[in-house]
Every structure is written in structure tokens, then in C-alpha cells.
Amino acid sequence: MKGKINPVTKLFVKILGNEKQQKITIPVFAILLSLIVGAAVIAILGKNPFSALWNLVQGCGIAPKAKYAGGKNMLTDFFSFMDYWTPMIFAALAVAVALKAGLFNIGVSGQMLAAGFITSVTVGYSALSAPIAKPLAVLLALVIGGLAGGLAGWLKYRFNINEVVSTIMINYIVEYVVAFFIYVKYVDPVSRQSKNISSAARLTLTDVSVNGFKFNIPLGIVLAVLAAFLIRFIFRKTTFGYEIKAVGANKKAAKYAGINVGRNMILAMVISGALAGVAGVTYYMGYFASVQPKVLPGMGFDAIAVALLGNSNPIGILLSSFLITVIGKGSTYMSSTAGLDAEIASVITGLILLFSACGFYIEERVKRSKERMEELEREMRKWGSINGR
């Protein structure tokens, strides 16, 4: 017989070898690896990794803190966490829809900023009442984001301009155009950001008093969860969703099958941009109430990690966005309590992205090890039958 399989390899094959469950087990394995490496980095810095990671959870209202300021408790912290989680869900869904069509929308940040700024100056500064202003802001964000995403899709289809290049350029254009208008017309002289929007237009109900505690209630969280299930339905149950996936899998084969490749590419980017637009309005008119000039929202780039970690599956994105948001949102409390720089959270997020990107490699290694084990088992049975004679 040729060689042996070591016990560690056998264990990994046993845990990760089920092909039906690999979409869950491999991402979970990647997360565990990233957390272990992140904990090692924290330990090298001379801090307790377990307490630091626990501080991340405490900072999001998932675990209780040692003490709270007036009007705050664990539940108020969790509502604030959901407020920050909402735009992340939309942003990650935006990336996922483009990936389904074989496109890489790296312009989510620019689409968020464009939609957030335009809705702020048109709806956020208006005297419209809340029942009109809030849904109008969402609808306007859908249109603005859809147009920005559709532009990149059209450039890809019409001139074969790589969508990565076009969306990066659009990011810069939006960043500096928005900064110009803020500094010229909408700047707040104290904060040096755009002026705050009206409370009637804001998509977060702030300082809602309940039994003496003040809550920030995100109105968009329900829309975000519904959007995830709607996207899942579209890709699993509709012809349109099937066509987008077919284009993403093989454009030539899709065209041969009679699918309009150009139309589906553009529509996928329109939907992706529209979702990014809603992410922007829930971010700038929800979690925040103003726009910071010359700054693209980092959430648009974190959403790439979330979409990859969730395998572009809307339900997986709900779970992966929850994890990444815990790391991002809890970093401030971890920094103040554990004495670590908040940037350590970005290191952990980067590690998660790195190990998630190795998912296909892990899957291939598990497959090869499984085949090797099966081959050895066949040889052992053959050897046993020969000796039995």
C-alpha cells in the first residue's frame, strides 16, 4: 500500500468533505482561521485576545457591558448596531447581484455617496412631512443608484470598458463633485460636513424614549431583510434571475441559448446600483444625518468581503454582514476598553476576506484528500481480500 493519511487530514475531510454542506462549512472554517490569526496578532501586541474579541461583541449590544451611560443599556446598543448593519446588507447585496452576472461592482461606495448626497439636498433639506419624505428618499435613491450602476453596465456592454475601471473612475468623480457642492453651498461651518437633514426625512428615529432609555430605531432594517429574500426569490424562481446567472456563468453559451447578454448585464448593474443607492440613503440619511466631503464610505468596500464570505447568497449575506458589522461597530468599544487601536478590526476583516478568498483552494484540497482516502480504502480492502485467501 502507498502511504497513509494523517489523522488531522482525516478530521478535516470528515468535517469539510460533505459537498452539500461545503457552502456553509468552508466559510465557517475560513472565519475560524481568520479569528485565530487575528487573536494571535492581538496577543503579539501584548493584549488578551479573548477579552478583546469579547469587547467587540459587547460594543454591539450582543453581550452586556460592565456599565452604561444614562439612557443606555444593552438593547439600545443593539438597536444602534442594527442601524449600522442596515446599509451593510444593502451594499453587500449590491455586490452580490453584480457577481451573479459575472461583473465586479467596486463602485458601491460612489453609488452610495451619490444617492446619499442627492437625496439629502433634495429631500433631506425640504419641508416635506415624514410620511412623504421618507419613502420619497428611498425611491429617489433607487433611481440615482440604478442610473450610476447602469452607466457602468452600459459602458461594459457598448464599449467593453472593464466595469472595475469605470466604477473606480465614477467613485472619484462622485467624491470630488460632491465635495465641491458641499464646500460651496451646503457646508456646516462648525462640523465642516454637509448640513444636517431634517428629522422628518431621516430614516432613523433618533432618541425614542422607552422606559427612560433612548433608542435609535432604524426604519430600513425591515426593507433590508425583505430585499435579501426578494433577491433570493428572483435568482431561484424567475426566468430573469436564471438569465443573469447564465450570463455570469458563460456569456458565449448564454448568447448561443438566445439570452440577451447585453441587456442582462446592464439590468444586473442597474439593480446592483439601485441597492447601493438604498445603502447610501440608509447610511447618510439614517445612521448619519450629514455627508462628509472627500470621503468615500468604507462600507462599500467592506461589502465586497461580506458578499464573498456569503458566497453571493442573500441569506448567507445576512449572516456574513452581521459578523463584519459586529467587527466594525464593536471596534470603538474594543479600542477604548482593551487599549487597542480600532484599526485592528480592519485587520480582522481583511483576514476574513483573505481566508474566504482561499475557499476554492480549501475545497480543492479537501476534494483531493477525500479522493486519496477513498483510494487507500480500496487498496486496503483489496489487500485484505488477497491476504484472506
KAMO-V131106 format. One line per field, one symbol per residue. ss: DSSP state (h for helix, s for strand, l for the rest). phi: phi as a letter, one per 40 degrees, with the letter a starting at -180 (. if undefined). psi: psi as a letter, one per 40 degrees, with the letter a starting at -180 (. if undefined). A space follows every 50 residues. Layout:
ss=???
phi=???
psi=???
//
This chain:
ss=llllllhhhhhhhhhhllhhhhhhhhhhhhhhhhhhhhhhhhhhllllhh hhhhhhhhlllllllllllllllhhhhhhhhhhhhhhhhhhhhhhhhhhh lllllllhhhhhhhhhhhhhhhhhlllllhhhhhhhhhhhhhhhhhhhhh hhhhhhhhhlllhhhhhhhhhhhhhhhhhhhhhhhhsllllllsllllll lllsssssssllssssssllhhhhhhhhhhhhhhhhhlhhhhhhhhhhhl hhhhhhllllhhhhhhhhhhhhhhhhhhhhhhhhhhhlllllllllllhh hhhhhhhhhllllhhhhhhhhhhhhhhhhhhhhhhhhhllllhhhhhhhh hhhhhhhlhhhhhhhhhhhhhhhhhhhhhhhhhhhhhhl
phi=.cfaccdccccccccbccccbccbcccccccccccccccccccccgbccc cccccdcccbgcbcccabccgbaccccccccccccdcccccccccccccc cgbbcccdccccccccccccccbcccbccdcccccccccccdcccccccc ccccccccbfcdccccccccdcccdccccdccccbbcccccgbccccccc cccbccfccbfgbbbbbcccccccccccccccccccbbcdccccccccca cccccccgcccccccccccccdccccccdcccccbbcbbabccgbcccdc ccccccccccffcdcccdcccccccdccccccccccccgbcccdcccccc ccccccccdcccccccccccccccccccccccccccccc
psi=ihaihidddddddddeehddededddddddddddddddddddddeeihdd ddddddddeeediiidiiiheiaddddddddddddddddddddddddddd eeiggeedddddddddddddddddeieiiddddddddddddddddddddd ddddddddefhhdddddddddddddddddddddddeihddefaiiiiidd ehehhifhhhfeihihhhdeddddddddddddddddeidddddddddddh ddddddeehgddddddddddddddddddddddddecdieihhifhhhddd dddddddddefehddddddddddddddddedddddddefiideddddddd dddddddedddddddddddddddddddddddddddddd.
//
